[in-house]
């Protein structure tokens, strides 16, 4: 999603299960009705293609030129930019800005939030998804002295920033935003288990896990998803 991650982009796939961050973001957004949306960290158009099909007019930002080229056909405009180096003129205003699984990859996510959010239209809002570093599994790993980076997940080797619920709320507040919706996803069973295991019992177990994660999100939330508006704005 950010320049310098070329060669590993097949790891970024749409997560279609109903409790994933992608599914939640798409449900929250609903039909675009020709409104304008900025997709930050768009990869090869994972969300952009779904959003465009749902009636949104999508402008996307991606740092990896190969990914940007692949995703360009799924949006009105694709901007290739490394957000750690430059903040491009995206041609706003936008009704929505989506930061889907991107802020954890940035050196200074607060700066990016503040600057890009200047292009929000009156009444606009942002949606953010980030992994929860305080998930129970990470706590158990730390308890036994492990903090090992992986190819994917919460400890993805490309993650530069780590968030708890408290630090996410603090960053969003510092960016001049008020959170109006906050939820969490369960651990991604459909990505962990082989496809041959994708049976009805897995779906039922996953639904139960999702309910538990929402109710104990600080401990069992795998990712946090928030919807936020500029402070003082009417919802």
KELO-25625 format. One line per 3 residues: number of its first residue (from 1); their letters; for each residue x, y, z of C-alpha. Coordinates in Angstrom, 1 decimal, m for minus. Layout:
residues N
NUM	a	X Y Z  ...
end
This chain:
residues 235
1	xxx	0.0 0.0 0.0  2.9 2.3 0.6  5.9 2.8 m1.7
4	xxx	8.6 0.3 m0.9  6.2 m2.6 m0.5  6.5 m3.7 m4.1
7	xxx	6.7 m7.4 m4.7  4.5 m8.4 m1.8  1.2 m6.9 m3.0
10	xxx	m0.7 m10.2 m3.5  m1.0 m10.3 0.3  m3.6 m7.5 0.0
13	xxx	m6.9 m9.1 m0.8  m10.5 m8.2 m0.3  m11.8 m9.7 2.9
16	xxx	m15.4 m10.6 2.0  m16.6 m12.3 5.2  m19.4 m10.2 6.8
19	xxx	m17.4 m9.4 9.9  m14.2 m8.1 8.2  m13.1 m4.5 8.2
22	xxx	m13.8 m4.3 4.4  m17.4 m5.6 4.8  m18.1 m3.2 7.7
25	xxx	m16.7 m0.2 5.8  m18.8 m1.0 2.7  m21.9 m1.4 4.9
28	xxx	m21.3 1.9 6.7  m20.9 3.7 3.4  m23.8 2.2 1.6
31	xxx	m24.9 3.5 m1.8  m22.7 6.4 m3.0  m25.4 8.2 m5.0
34	xxx	m22.7 9.8 m7.1  m21.0 11.3 m4.0  m17.2 11.8 m4.0
37	xxx	m14.9 9.6 m1.9  m11.1 9.5 m1.4  m9.6 6.0 m0.9
40	xxx	m6.3 6.4 0.9  m3.9 3.5 0.5  m5.9 1.9 m2.2
43	xxx	m3.5 m0.9 m3.2  m4.7 m2.3 m6.5  m8.3 m1.1 m6.0
46	xxx	m9.5 m3.6 m3.4  m12.2 m1.3 m2.0  m12.3 1.1 m5.0
49	xxx	m13.8 m1.4 m7.3  m16.5 m2.2 m4.8  m17.1 1.5 m4.1
52	xxx	m17.3 2.4 m7.7  m19.8 m0.4 m8.3  m21.8 1.0 m5.4
55	xxx	m22.2 4.4 m6.9  m19.3 6.3 m5.4  m17.1 8.6 m7.5
58	xxx	m13.7 7.4 m6.2  m10.3 9.2 m6.2  m7.6 6.9 m4.9
61	xxx	m4.1 7.3 m3.5  m1.5 4.6 m3.7  2.3 4.7 m3.1
64	xxx	3.3 1.6 m5.1  3.3 2.5 m8.9  2.5 m1.1 m9.9
67	xxx	m0.4 m1.3 m7.6  m1.6 2.2 m8.6  m1.5 1.2 m12.3
70	xxx	m3.5 m2.0 m11.5  m6.1 m0.1 m9.5  m6.5 2.9 m11.8
73	xxx	m9.3 1.3 m13.9  m11.4 0.9 m10.8  m11.7 4.7 m9.9
76	xxx	m12.1 8.1 m11.5  m8.6 9.1 m10.6  m5.6 7.3 m9.2
79	xxx	m2.8 9.4 m7.6  0.6 7.8 m7.1  2.2 9.3 m4.0
82	xxx	4.3 8.3 m1.1  2.5 9.9 1.8  5.6 9.8 4.0
85	xxx	7.2 12.2 1.5  4.4 14.3 m0.1  0.8 15.1 0.4
88	xxx	m0.7 15.6 m3.0  m3.5 17.9 m4.1  m6.3 15.3 m4.4
91	xxx	m8.9 17.7 m6.0  m11.5 17.7 m3.3  m13.8 18.4 m1.7
94	xxx	m14.8 14.8 m0.8  m17.9 13.6 1.0  m16.0 10.8 2.6
97	xxx	m12.3 9.9 3.1  m11.5 6.2 3.8  m8.2 5.2 5.5
100	xxx	m8.6 1.5 5.3  m5.6 m0.4 6.8  m3.1 2.3 5.8
103	xxx	m2.3 4.5 8.8  m0.3 1.8 10.5  2.1 1.9 7.5
106	xxx	2.9 5.6 7.8  5.7 7.4 9.6  3.4 10.2 10.7
109	xxx	m0.3 9.2 10.4  m1.5 12.2 12.4  0.0 14.6 9.9
112	xxx	m1.6 12.7 7.0  m5.0 12.7 8.7  m4.9 16.4 9.4
115	xxx	m3.7 17.5 5.9  m5.9 15.2 3.8  m9.0 15.9 6.0
118	xxx	m8.7 19.5 4.9  m10.4 18.3 1.6  m13.5 17.1 3.4
121	xxx	m16.7 18.7 2.2  m19.1 20.3 4.7  m20.9 17.5 6.4
124	xxx	m18.3 15.0 5.3  m16.8 12.2 7.5  m13.9 9.8 7.6
127	xxx	m13.7 6.1 8.2  m10.5 4.6 9.7  m9.5 0.9 10.2
130	xxx	m6.3 m0.1 12.1  m5.2 m3.3 13.8  m5.3 m3.6 17.6
133	xxx	m1.9 m4.2 19.1  m3.5 m4.9 22.5  m5.3 m8.0 21.1
136	xxx	m5.1 m11.0 23.6  m2.8 m13.0 21.2  m0.2 m10.2 21.2
139	xxx	m0.4 m9.8 24.9  0.2 m13.5 25.3  3.2 m13.4 22.9
142	xxx	4.7 m10.5 24.9  4.1 m12.4 28.1  6.5 m15.2 26.9
145	xxx	8.9 m12.7 25.4  8.0 m12.7 21.7  7.4 m9.8 19.3
148	xxx	8.1 m11.4 16.0  7.1 m9.7 12.7  5.1 m11.7 10.2
151	xxx	4.1 m11.4 6.6  0.6 m10.4 7.5  m1.7 m9.6 10.4
154	xxx	m1.2 m7.3 13.4  2.5 m7.8 13.4  2.9 m7.3 9.6
157	xxx	6.5 m6.4 9.0  5.5 m3.2 7.1  3.7 m1.8 10.1
160	xxx	5.4 1.3 11.5  2.8 2.4 14.0  0.7 0.4 16.5
163	xxx	m2.6 1.3 18.0  m4.6 0.5 21.1  m8.2 1.8 21.5
166	xxx	m6.8 4.6 23.7  m4.1 5.7 21.3  m6.4 5.5 18.3
169	xxx	m9.0 7.7 20.1  m6.2 10.2 21.0  m4.9 10.4 17.4
172	xxx	m8.4 10.9 16.0  m9.1 13.7 18.6  m5.7 15.4 17.9
175	xxx	m6.7 15.4 14.2  m9.8 17.5 15.1  m12.3 14.7 14.8
178	xxx	m15.1 13.3 16.9  m15.8 9.6 16.7  m19.5 8.8 16.1
181	xxx	m19.2 5.1 15.5  m16.7 2.6 16.8  m16.6 m1.2 16.4
184	xxx	m14.1 m4.1 16.2  m13.6 m7.2 14.1  m12.9 m10.7 15.3
187	xxx	m9.7 m12.6 14.4  m10.0 m13.4 10.6  m10.9 m17.2 10.7
190	xxx	m11.4 m17.3 7.0  m7.9 m16.2 6.4  m6.4 m18.4 9.0
193	xxx	m8.2 m21.6 8.2  m7.7 m23.5 4.8  m10.6 m23.1 2.4
196	xxx	m11.6 m26.8 2.9  m12.6 m25.8 6.4  m15.0 m23.1 5.4
199	xxx	m18.1 m24.9 6.5  m21.3 m23.7 8.2  m19.8 m24.4 11.7
202	xxx	m17.0 m22.0 10.9  m19.4 m19.3 9.9  m21.4 m19.8 13.1
205	xxx	m18.2 m19.8 15.2  m17.0 m16.6 13.4  m20.4 m14.9 14.1
208	xxx	m20.1 m15.7 17.8  m16.5 m14.5 17.8  m17.6 m11.3 16.2
211	xxx	m20.1 m10.6 18.9  m17.6 m11.2 21.6  m15.0 m9.0 19.9
214	xxx	m17.4 m6.1 19.7  m18.3 m6.4 23.4  m14.6 m6.9 24.5
217	xxx	m12.9 m4.9 21.8  m9.9 m3.7 23.7  m8.9 m7.3 24.5
220	xxx	m10.4 m9.4 21.6  m10.9 m6.8 18.8  m8.6 m7.7 15.9
223	xxx	m9.1 m4.5 14.1  m10.8 m1.2 15.1  m13.1 0.6 12.7
226	xxx	m14.2 4.2 13.4  m16.4 6.7 11.7  m15.5 10.3 12.7
229	xxx	m16.5 13.8 11.8  m14.8 17.2 12.2  m15.4 18.6 15.7
232	xxx	m18.5 20.7 15.9  m20.0 19.3 12.7  m23.5 18.0 12.7
235	x	m24.0 14.3 12.1
end
